[in-house]
Amino acid sequence: MNNHMFSDKKKSEERNGEYVGYSYPNEWTQSYAKWNGNHHNFLITIRDVYKHDGFVPWLIAHKANVDQIVAENGFLTGFRYDILVRQNAFAFPVPQPDGSQSVADISVLHTDIKDKVYELTRRFDELEYADNPYVYNCQKYNWDPNTGKPKSNKNKAFDNPGSNNGSGGNRGGGYKGRGDWPGRRNEQSAGDYVTANNNQTSWNDHGGDNGWGQKRKADTSAWGSGNGGYRNNDHNRNNNSSASSSQGPPRFNNKKDSSVKGNSAGKDASVNIIVEEFRLSEDAVIPSELSCEMNVEKWREILSKHALLPHFQDVLEGFVSGFDQGIPEHFITGLKFFTPDNHTSSEGARDKIEASIRKELAALRMFGPFSQATMESEFGFFRSNPLGAVVNSDGSVRPINDLSFPRGDVLVPSVNSFVQAEHFKTTWDDFKTVSKFFSEDRRPFELALFDWEKAYRQIPTKREQWKYLLVKDFDGNFLVDTRIAFGGVAGCGSFGRPADAWKLIMKNEFNLVHVFRWVDDNLFVKLKTDSLSMKEVIKLSAELGVMTNEEKGSPFSEEQKFIGFVWNGVAKTVRLPNGKIEQRIGQITPFLKIEEKFSFEQVEILVGRLNHVAEVVDGEASKAAYSSRCTKRLEGMD
């Protein structure tokens, strides 16, 4: 408030109708996070408060342009572009045929402005910043963003966040240069960057690039996209979030030196990570039709043999033309594409994810990488979904496409928001189903396990939906994924149809008593007196084209672990795996300490684990009472 009070001007100072009220904060006081949030709040205000529906698509497209620049050339390049475009838009209205004036269309990418702000940012050696170094207590605080140098004593106004002197103050600076911006001032020579106080900074610079041969990618928001290149050679990639010991935003060094010194707990640490990268594909071609490893005629033959057609006719058609993921044709108003950055979890598993991508490319289940221009040319509007990663129980990494991103944004609906889950139901053989079977059939059984190898990756999707399921790699290029993505609403149902058909084929072909399925895990049940080897099952599956994970499979025996429990087909018992009870006791122990506090999430996780254990408790009444107590305690928490 004091800033506003001291910055308030007298009425006598008003000239030419200029605003002289309370000063608004200088834009250069914004961190990356605040700038991104302010952009979103501005959009919501324009849309919901002022109802300027026509301007909203322009603003969304402008933000996408800015995010593209940030991803390619660093935050400060995009930040400067954003400031100049918006200042010109409001400073130079466009005359309309009816005599009125309109704001200029900011959705258009002005390459002349982009080139000039890039040159300025490069000259200031600021391309590598992932955040704003000019904010309070950061590396360039009290420096002039128009010169990239410490401010002189005569220009102290910028120290005050409410100052109107300098770029982003009450009188916004304007860009002057060649271009097709209607109404823009052009009376001075093209190439001048003019600020409010007429302190001009020349664009003409003949200096070197300070060794920065590559452009870093900063963290961008979920609005736009990035685009980079693959390189075929191995090189040292520096990964150092604290390259400077001074306070402020991180600088990410992309120079091709062997290591970068960092400051960690007062000690210098060298980080030297070798990352194999790929070249942007020049030979790769987006297939005009899908391919599938499944032997469709073999499937047709056996399905017919066991009278499973036409019930599973859709499975045969899916192998040929792809399985529908429930995604309709759509676009996002004001955007040519929507390619948000990947989740941070993907960076932590980058090496494993890239190894997985290499396998998918080699197996022709993925294609690329391709540039943004190639995607636009092929698909028109397209979108990618943030890549994340989860670690499986065996330590392997499973890439996840977050098709539910963004969440709760009415302007940018997620891919999953279009999909009707009720159209993709599938069977689940849970504890109640399996235990009921064993309790009712007292014959002695032997049990075996079969696990689909990369289950989702064996099922193709419809080509017309590929443009909504693209994968954005770590260099900002795009991979065309032709198989079911982990993270989609339709995934389980799409895989469930061929999996259910396969299950019934195996049950009928080998005269099994039963086959239980939980996603891609299958529990085979045969009479103890029957002679059947799982090698026969694997052989037929291979003929059908179904790959198996033999490490997770298990031959017939009296006991097998399925859905987290050990089942005995002869004794008709079910128990927890060895060590599981001790593990659960250890997880409960901290909760037994009087007055110890835990978050709702911690309690919820524990209850989920105990609910699993409670399945083996004798008597429905006991389980019901246990569940009721847990539920009541959870409901009583904040």
Secondary structure as GFF3:
##gff-version 3
##sequence-region A 1 638
A	DSSP	alpha_helix	2	7	.	.	.	ID=ss1
A	DSSP	three_ten_helix	11	13	.	.	.	ID=ss2
A	DSSP	three_ten_helix	27	29	.	.	.	ID=ss3
A	DSSP	alpha_helix	32	44	.	.	.	ID=ss4
A	DSSP	pi_helix	45	49	.	.	.	ID=ss5
A	DSSP	alpha_helix	55	73	.	.	.	ID=ss6
A	DSSP	alpha_helix	75	91	.	.	.	ID=ss7
A	DSSP	beta_strand	94	95	.	.	.	ID=ss8
A	DSSP	beta_strand	101	102	.	.	.	ID=ss9
A	DSSP	alpha_helix	111	123	.	.	.	ID=ss10
A	DSSP	beta_strand	143	144	.	.	.	ID=ss11
A	DSSP	beta_strand	149	150	.	.	.	ID=ss12
A	DSSP	three_ten_helix	157	159	.	.	.	ID=ss13
A	DSSP	beta_strand	174	176	.	.	.	ID=ss14
A	DSSP	beta_strand	192	194	.	.	.	ID=ss15
A	DSSP	beta_strand	201	202	.	.	.	ID=ss16
A	DSSP	beta_strand	235	237	.	.	.	ID=ss17
A	DSSP	beta_strand	260	264	.	.	.	ID=ss18
A	DSSP	beta_strand	267	271	.	.	.	ID=ss19
A	DSSP	beta_strand	273	275	.	.	.	ID=ss20
A	DSSP	alpha_helix	296	305	.	.	.	ID=ss21
A	DSSP	alpha_helix	313	321	.	.	.	ID=ss22
A	DSSP	beta_strand	337	338	.	.	.	ID=ss23
A	DSSP	alpha_helix	344	348	.	.	.	ID=ss24
A	DSSP	alpha_helix	350	362	.	.	.	ID=ss25
A	DSSP	beta_strand	366	370	.	.	.	ID=ss26
A	DSSP	alpha_helix	372	379	.	.	.	ID=ss27
A	DSSP	beta_strand	382	383	.	.	.	ID=ss28
A	DSSP	beta_strand	387	391	.	.	.	ID=ss29
A	DSSP	beta_strand	397	401	.	.	.	ID=ss30
A	DSSP	three_ten_helix	416	418	.	.	.	ID=ss31
A	DSSP	three_ten_helix	421	424	.	.	.	ID=ss32
A	DSSP	alpha_helix	431	440	.	.	.	ID=ss33
A	DSSP	beta_strand	445	451	.	.	.	ID=ss34
A	DSSP	three_ten_helix	455	458	.	.	.	ID=ss35
A	DSSP	three_ten_helix	463	468	.	.	.	ID=ss36
A	DSSP	beta_strand	471	472	.	.	.	ID=ss37
A	DSSP	beta_strand	478	481	.	.	.	ID=ss38
A	DSSP	alpha_helix	491	509	.	.	.	ID=ss39
A	DSSP	beta_strand	514	518	.	.	.	ID=ss40
A	DSSP	beta_strand	521	527	.	.	.	ID=ss41
A	DSSP	alpha_helix	534	544	.	.	.	ID=ss42
A	DSSP	beta_strand	554	557	.	.	.	ID=ss43
A	DSSP	beta_strand	559	562	.	.	.	ID=ss44
A	DSSP	beta_strand	565	568	.	.	.	ID=ss45
A	DSSP	beta_strand	573	575	.	.	.	ID=ss46
A	DSSP	alpha_helix	580	588	.	.	.	ID=ss47
A	DSSP	three_ten_helix	589	592	.	.	.	ID=ss48
A	DSSP	alpha_helix	600	614	.	.	.	ID=ss49
A	DSSP	alpha_helix	620	635	.	.	.	ID=ss50
###
